[in-house]
Amino acid sequence: MLVAAALAALGVWRRQLFIVPCVVVSGVVFGMCYGSIVSSGLEVYKPLVGAKIRLEGTVKEDLSTTAKGLVVLQIDHVRYESKDMPGAVWVSVLGHPDAKRGDRVVVSGKATAGFGTLALTMFTAKVISISHPHPGDIGRVVRDWFADAIRKGIPEPEASLGIGYLTGQKSALPPDLATALQIAGLSHIVVASGYNLTILVRLARRAFIKASKFLAVFSSGIMIAGFIAMTGLSPSMTRAGLVSSLSLLTWYYGRQFHPFVLLPFAASITVLFQPSYAWGDLGWQLSFAAFAAVMIVGPLFQNYFFGEKEPGIVRQVLGETVAAHVVTIPIVVPAFGLLSNVAIPANILIVPLVPIAMLLTFIVGVTALAVPSIAEIVGLPASWLLHYMTFTSQYLAGLPWAQTKISPTWWMITAYVVVLIVVCVYMQRKTKFSLRGVNIVE
């Protein structure tokens, strides 16, 4: 801590470019100290590993289902033998418990070591009791209420896909469709991610900008708060909400946030909120990698190959898709040992239509609440579009060459990252393109 404070003081005293490494080292040292304190706090779970225990906690996220049909709960605010415990616990159970995000559950089973950001795991545990606090998670209640209305006008599995677009609720997808979306590299469009939120923020900003700049920012802020309330504060949503909010504020005041400043600034704030994101949360790592791709690599690609001409929707989606795919490979391939060969064509065929699908799905939900008798008729366009999307994703995922198994070594990953950085530097030097003007809300 003394070393970190001294280096930080040096950065404040001499605000010059060659001092930047000192500030970075100061932040890393401080982060390691803070992270070690949080990590050591999870040591209380070690004596429980291998024992049959009983825990009480709050369901942190929407329930999901494993490939073997087990229902997964992530619980936080854990209590064990009347003691409050830190961190979160991963629990898989048989059957389909009537538990939702925000409910309190009591589970019993054999404890095993945790993984990633999770302090402990319990496989095939038994749910002892479930309590539903009143009013509970308001955002989740509103989301489920609106989702039920959508299902009155759109059949399954298309309804679940449309709900996933609108609210980021991936858990409602049928297992075969969820698997197809994963193989086709399309999971990012149905999880609580920055892409869904960016569409809503851009829509709100463009809808109200002619009235006033303040109204545009206010409506976009309502979109951000409402979407996060419905999806929950997951690592990817923490990043997306923070980045969108900062980008909106800088746009409102006529300022520009350089991506190389915005990226580490947002990362440091989220890690300060939860240090375990940095060392163990794959979703957080992928979220920031994709953000870097869209804000840095994508614009460089566009400017290098097409010049300063503003890209249309197809070229923009193509550029962002290729950039995100290329940048996330060093994280995805070592983690899963698989590389999607159909991700780029799948994204080109489906992603440009996602905003239209979101709008049509929203119209169906409003109609089902106002005039239920005509919901199925109004839902036909949405059903046709969503059916095209499900068919396309399942067809591409079913191709025998849709995925490739890869077992890369550390030096292969390092070489790939170095080559990617060199290519980006070359493109920037060649085009003299300034990244300072890039803003995700415009």
Secondary structure, DSSP 8 states (H G I E B T S, - for coil): -HHHHHHHHHHHHS-SGGGHHHHHHHHHHHHHHHHHHHHHHGGGGGGGTTSEEEEEEEE-S--EE-TTS-EEEEEEEEEETTEEE-SEEEEEESS-----TT-EEEEEEEEEE--TTEEEEEEEEEEEEEE--SS--HHHHHHHHHHHHHTTTS-TTHHHHHHHHHH--GGGS-HHHHHHHHHTT-GGGTSS-HHHHHHHHHHHHHHHTTT-HHHHHHHHHHHHHHHHHHH---HHHHHHHHHHHHHHHHHHTT----HHHHHHHHHHHHHHH-THHHHH-HHHHHHHHHHHIIIIIHHHHHHHHHTTS---HHHHHHHHHHHHHHHHHHHHHHHHSEEESSHHHHHHHHGGGHHHHHHHHHHHHHHHHH-GGGHHHHTHHHHHHHHHHHHHHHHHHTSTTSEEE----HHHHHHHHHHHHHHHHHHHHHHT--GGG--TT-
